[in-house]
Amino acid sequence: MAQHLPPDARFDYIIVGGGTAGCILAEALSRSGRDKVLLCEAGGEARSPWIRIPAGFYKLLVNRRYNWGFWSKEEQATDFRRIAIPRGKGLGGSTLINGMIYVRGQPQDYDQWASSGATGWGWDDVLPWFRAIESWGKAGNDPMRGYNGPLPVNEVIEQNAIGQAWIDAAIAQGQRFNPDYNAASQEGVGWYQVNQRNGERYSADRSWLEPARKRPNLTVLTDARVTGLVLEGLAAKGITLSQSGAPATRVHAREVVLAAGAVQTPQLLELAGIGDPARLAALGIETRHALPGVGENYIDHFCTRMNWRVSQPVTLNESTRFPRLFLEVMKYGLQRRGVLTYGTGLTHGFLRSRAGLDRPDVQYFFMHASYANAAERKLHKFPGMTLGVTQLRPQSRGSIHAVSPDLTIQPEIVPNFLDHEEDRRAMVDGMKLAREIIGQSPMDAWRVAELSPGAECVSDEDWLSFARANGQTIYHAIGTCRMGQDSMAVVDPKLRVHGIAGLRVIDASIMPEMVSGNTQAAVMMLAAKGADIILNEGR
């Protein structure tokens, strides 16, 4: 039965958003038992049986109960296509529907954060928090890895022959095998690491929130839409909250923490009158505090997917159709093995797209499946394989802004993909390298023909046209409430909103620059470290 609050309820901390960061914050801030903590989630409980089944993301990614279903603005650079920007909905957020790939990034990423004004967030500062959140499944005592954290991290459980062939092909091309890209060096090829244990997904809800919900000082509300911030002068004193469609009521707090994500956090700030005054005035919103950086600095990973036809019927294209799917379901039910354990990546590559670079700038996702329609996750009816190609650190910058005072109207998402010359160059060179790797002799027993972009794609213009017409995001929206100390920064290194007392942002929106890889591990780290910052200030 849904929990409801009494009128004018009071808490020490209110957390807005029950996604990845929100779950971690709720557990940490309620751990002492002294502080009263409220977690508000606009979605519901994570009840679908597909959530714990890794391959269930194929179902959940198009399910509006678990996905907010945002879309980008049509832009000329991507052939005026609307591009899906999925964001998780419900307790656990995007960890309910993502591909479970666990990547910390490169040490230089965080050192760049620190040098740009996010002091205290360099690699040496954040490494202890990465170690604290994870339970690395390989035996050993690597000082770079954590072994006792709440989040299980393991290599993909199914390591098949075609995946090994791709690794061997990359080595034949001149790359190196890397047994652990989250340890001393990211560069190389190998098997992906995922937040799974025994063939099951471990979401932020499962790993952090579920164990904490028995605490009497933690209140978790679902179907609870935060409609605004309660501001007294330049101080946040609480929120307005509508639960299950009821009229909004006030809830008071000593501190409010926004963890609604890179899409909705800037929208909430703007609707509260915090943002660029000219933009707010155009919406008829009174400016309460001028912060022109709100909604700016949007960064996301843009990915192309190259497909090949495969000679042997050993791919997901066949094994996910009846009657073989029935056998796979039985295998998963009895052994927690088989195709239902797969996420979005089997083998990885973190490589340099061209000579002269000091570190990897492209990431590869190999999967023994091929899509007739990647956006809709429809597989070909013949054996196929896919190599996803993405630039690790895009230089293009977009924006996410409210378009109406009505919170239920989606903000305008302007990615500006491929705007920067370096982004175009990295994508083109990365796809060329992908073709070169697949062309190596270890793939001869598997490779039949390149389906997309196809042999007719030769010139740089051809490659770029393919990217513009077919590229999608891989759902790593960040940066829209950037951390820093300059005039365009939204939060300071203590994650406090500049100029507003009692208000912080702790989610992907505060990341000042993109990390080199999938972003969920970085968000988990910043939530754990952010909670510690809050608690240390309160002592």
N, C-alpha and C positions, 0 to 999 in steps of 0.2 A: 504494500500500500504506500502511495506517495506520501512523503513527509512534508508538512507545511509549517511555516513560521508564525509565531504570534505577532501581533502588531508591534511596530517599533522595536523589533528584536535587535540585540546588540552583540557584537563579536569583537574579538581582538583583531582577527584577520578575515577579510573576505577575498576569496579567489574567484575571479571571473573567468570561467572556462575550465571544463573538466577533461581537457585533452592531455597530450603527453606531459607538458610542463605542469598543468594543473594537478594531475594525479600525484606527481612527485612532490610538489609544493605542499599539498594537503597532508601527505604522510609526514613530511619533515616538520612542518609547522605545528602539527598536533602531537608530535612524539613525546614531548615533555609531560603532557597531560594538564599543563597549567593554562595554556591559552585556548580560548574558544575560537574555533576555526569553522568558517562556512565555505563550502565549495559549491558554486552554482554552475550547472551545465544545462545548456538550452536543449540538448538532445536527451536521449533516454539511457536506460541501462543497456549494457552490452550482453544481450540475451541470445542473439542468433547462434544456432549451432555451427554456422560457417565460420565464426570468429576464430575458434581454436584450431580449425583445419587450415593449414597454411594456404592451400590452393583455393580456399574460400574467398580470397580477395577478388577473384574473377567475378564472383556474385555480388560481393558487397560494394565493389567500386562503382557499380551502376545502381545501387540501392539508395534512394533518397532518405531512407531512415538513418543511414550511416554515412552519408556523403552530402555535404551542403550543396554540391552541384554548381559551383561557380564556373563562369566562362570569361575568357578574355575578350577584350574589344577586338574587332576585326582591324587588322593592320596591313598595309601594303607590303611590308617586308616579309610577311608570311601568307601572301596571296589572298588577303582579305578573308582568312578562315577564322572562325571562332574556335579557340583552343580550350579544351577542358582544363580547369584548375581544381581538381578534387581536393577537398579538405574533409577530414574525418569529423563525424558528428556522433555524440554520445560519449559516455565515460570511457576514456582511453583515446579519444580523438583519432588522429591519423594512424596510430599504432593498431587500430582495429582493421584497417583496410589497406595498409601499405605492403610492400614486398618483403619487409622484415630485414632488409640488408643493413648490416651494422658496420659503419665506417667512421672512424674518428676524424679523418682528414690528415693533413700534413702539419708538422710543427710550425713551419713558416706561416701557415694560415693564422695561427693564434698570436704569433709574434707580430704579425702585421696588424692584428686587432690592437695590440698594446701600443705599437708605435703610432697608430692613427688616433690615439686618444683614449682607448679602452684600457687604461692602466690597471694592472692586476689580472689581466686576462691573457697573458702570454702563455707559451707552451708549458713552461715549468709551473705556472700557476694552475693550469687546468688539468694537467696529467693526473694529479692525485684524485680528482673528481671522476675522471674516466675510470680509473682503477676502482673507485668506491662503488660505482653503479653496476659493474659487470661481474658475472661469474663465468669466467672463461673455462670452457669444457676440456681443454687439452691439459694433460698432466704436465707438471713442471712448476718452476718458480721463477718465471720471467718477471723481472722487476717492472717491465712495461705493462704487464697485464694484471687485472684484478681477478680474484678467485672466490671472493665471499660476498659479492654484491647481490642485490635482489633480481637482476636481469640475467637470465641464462643466455650465453652467447656460444654458439657452436658452429662448426663448419656444416655446410649442407650435408644432410644425412645420406642422400643418394648421389654417389659419384660414379658416373657411368663412362662407358668407353668413348662416346662421342665428345663428351666434355674433356676427357683426357687427351683426345686427338687435337682439340683446339689448343690446349696448353702446350702440347708437343709442337704444334704448328707455329705458335708464337715463339717458342724457344728456337726452332729451326730458322725463324726469320731474324733472330738476333736478340730476343728478349730473354729475361732470366726468370726462373721459377722463384716465387716468393711464398714460403709456407705460412707467413703471418703478416699481412699488410697493415695490421694495427699495432705492430711492434716497432722494431728499430727503423725500418724503412718501408714506405708504401709501394715503391716502384716494383713492377714485375707482374707476373700472371700466376693464377692459382684458383683455388676454390673459394667461393664467397662464404662469409660468416653471417649468421642470421640469429635473430632473437627467438630461438626455438630450443625446446628440450624434449627429447623422446618423440620427435615428429609433431609437436604441437606449438602453435604460436604463443608467445608470451607478450601480451600488450602491457602498456603502462598501467592500465586498470588492474590487470591480474598481478603484476609484479609489485606495485606500490600501494594502490588504493585498497584492494580487497583486504589485505592484512590489517589495514589501519581503521577500517570502518566500524569495528567493534568498540572503538574508543568513544567514551561519552562526550568528550570535548570536541569531536568532529561531527559536523552536520553536513550531509551531502544531499543536495536538491537536484533532481532531474526535471526535465521539461520546465526549466526555470530560466527565462530569458531576462538578462540584465538589460534594462531599457535606457539607463542613464546613470550618471555619476552625481552624487550629492556634493556640491561644492559650497563652501562658506569662505568667501574671498578667494584666496589662493591656497586653500587646503581642502583635501578630499575627506569627507566625513562619513561616506557610505555610498549606497547605491539605491536605485529604484529597480524593483524586481517584479516581473509578472510571471506567475506560475500557472501552468495549464490554461493559459489564456485569460486568467482573472485580471482585474484592474491592478495596475502597478502600485506597489507599496514601498515604503522606505525601510531600509535595513541599515543600521549604524555600525561603524567599525573604527577602530584605532588606525587601521591601515587597509588600503584596497590594493590588490595586486591584479593587474590585467594579464590574463594568460589565454586570450581568445584567438591568438594566432596572427600571422602576418597579413591576413585579409581583413579580419574583423576588429582587431585591436585598433588600428588607425581609424576605422569607421566609428568606433565607440568614442574615441577621443574627439574626433571632429564634431560628432553630434552633441558632445558635452561642451562645445565651444572652445576646444583646445586645438589649435592648428594655425593655418595661414589665414590671416584676417580677410583678405580679399576673397579667398575661396569660400570661407564661411559666410561672408556677407551675401555672396551670390546664391547661397542656399537659404538665406533668411535666418541664419543662426547667429546669435549674438556672440561675439568673441569674449571669452572669459580669460583666456591667456594665449598670447601669440607664440606659436611654435611652428615656424614655416616648414620644418623637416617632417612633420607628421604626414605619412602616406607617401613620401618620396623614397628614393633609394631601393625600390623593389628590384630584387634579383631572383632569378630562377634558372634551373638547369634545362637547357633545350637539347633534345635528343632526336637523332634520326635512327631508323631501324632498317638495316640492310638484311635482305632475305635470300636464302639459297634453297634450291630443291635438293633433297637428300635421297641417296640411292637405296637406303634400307628402311624398312617400316619399324623404326625403333623410336620415333619421336612422339611428342605429346599430341601431335595432330591425329595420330591413330589411337594412342592409348587412352585418350579422353573421350572416345566414342564407344558406344555399345557394339559388340558384347564385351570388349576388353575393359571398358570402364567398370563394369560390374565386378570383374576380377580385381581391379585396382581398389575398389571400395572395400572388398572383402580383405584385401591385403592390409589396407590402412586400419580397418576395424580390428584386425587380429594382431598386427605387428607394428602399427604406426610407421609403416614404410610405404614406398611406392610413389606414384605421381602426385598424390594428394599432399605430399610434404613439400612440394616445390613452391617457391615464391617467384620473384621476377628475375632472378639471376642464378645461374649455375656456376659458371666460372667467371673470373674477373680479369681485367687488365687495367693497370694504372701505368700509362706509358707516355713517352714524349713523342709528340706528333711530328717533330722535325729535329734535326741536329742543331746543336747550339743552345738548347734550353737547359736550365740548371735543375729542373725537376719535372715530374710528369704533369702534363696539362690536359690529357684526355683520359676518360674512363670508358671501359668496355663491359658490356653485359652480354655474355653468350648464353643462349637458351636453345635447346633442341625442340623448338616450336617455331612456327611461322604464321604470321597473321595475314589473312585476306583483308581484314580491316582492324588496324592496330587500335584505333580509338574505341572500337566496340568489342575488342578482344575476341574477334571471330577468327578461328584458325582455318588454314587451308585444309582441303580434303585429301591432300597427298603429303608425304613426308617432307618436312622442312626444318630449317634452323634459322635463327636470327642473331645478328650481332648489333646490339644497340651501341651508339657512339654519342658521347656527350663531352662537351668542354668542361673541365673541372672548375675553372674560375672565370666565369663570364664577366666582361667589362661593360656590357650594355646595362643601362639603368632605366627602369620604368617607374610606374607609380600606381598606387591604389588609393582611391578617394571616394568618399560618400558623394552621391548624386542627389540625395534627398534627405530631409530631416526624418524621414520614415526609416527606421532601422531595418524593416523587413525587405526593403528594396536593395538589391545587390549593389555593392560599390562598383565603380568603374575600374577595371583591371587592365592596365596598359603595360604589357611586358616590354615592348621595344626590343624584341628578340633580334639578334644579328645586326644591331645598330652599329656596333663597334667593329672596326676593321680586324682587330685581333680575334674577335669571336668568329668572324667569317673564315679567316685563315685557319684557325684551329679546327673548325668543323670540317672544312674541305680536306685538310691534311690528315685529320683523324680518320675520315672515311677512306681515303686512299690507303692508309696503313692497314685498315681493316681488310680491305680487298687483298692486300699483299699477304697478310697472315693466312687468310682462308685459302689462298693460292699455293701454300706450302704443301710438300708431299705428304705429311701426316694426315691431311684432310682428303687425300685422293680417294680413299676408300668410301668416303661419305658424300663428297661434293659432286653434284650433277651440273648445276648451272645457277648463275646469279639471277635471281628474279627481280630484285629491286636494289639499286636503281637500274641494273642491267648493263650488259656489255656496251651499249651505245653511249653510256655516260663516260666521257673521256676527259673533257676540258674542265678547268676550274669553274667555268660558267655553268657547265652541266651539273657538276656536283652541288654548286650553290643553289641552282634552280630546284634540284631534288630536295635539298634541305628546306627551302622556303615552302615547297608544296606539300611536304610530308612530315616535317618535324613536329614533335609534341613536347610538352613539358614532361619532366619526371617528378613533378609534384613537390618541389623543394623551395617553396616561396619563403623568402626571408627579407629582412632589411628595412621594413617600412616604418620602424620606430628606432632608428639607428642609435647605438650606444656611442658616446663620445663627449667631447668637451667644447666643440665649436658651435657656431650659430645654427647649423642645420641638424645638430644632434638632438634627439628627443629625450634620451635618458643618460644619466651620468654613469660612471663605472660601478656605482653602488646600485644601479638599476632604478634610481629615483627619477621620476619625470621632472625635467628641469623647470623650476619655478613653481611647482605644485607640491605642497607638503602632504605626506600621507598617501602618496600614489606612486606605485611602481609598475613597470612592465617587465614580465619575465616570460618570454616565449621567443619563437624564431624571428619575430619582428625586430628584436634588438641587435641581431647579428650585423656588425658593420660591413663585413665582406663575406663572400661565399667561402665555405670550407670545401676542401678538395674531396668531394664524395657525397654520398647520401647524408642528409642532414639530421636524421632522427637521433643519432648518438650525440651530436653536438647540442641539440635541444635538451636531451636528458642531462647532459653535463651541466649546462648553464642553469637549469632548474635546481639541480642539487646544490651547486655552488651559490646560486642566488638565495636559496632558502637559508643557507649558512650565514650569508651576509646579513639577512634580516634578523636572524636569531642572535648573532653576535652584537648587533646594534641594540637589541633589547635587553642585553645582560648588564 
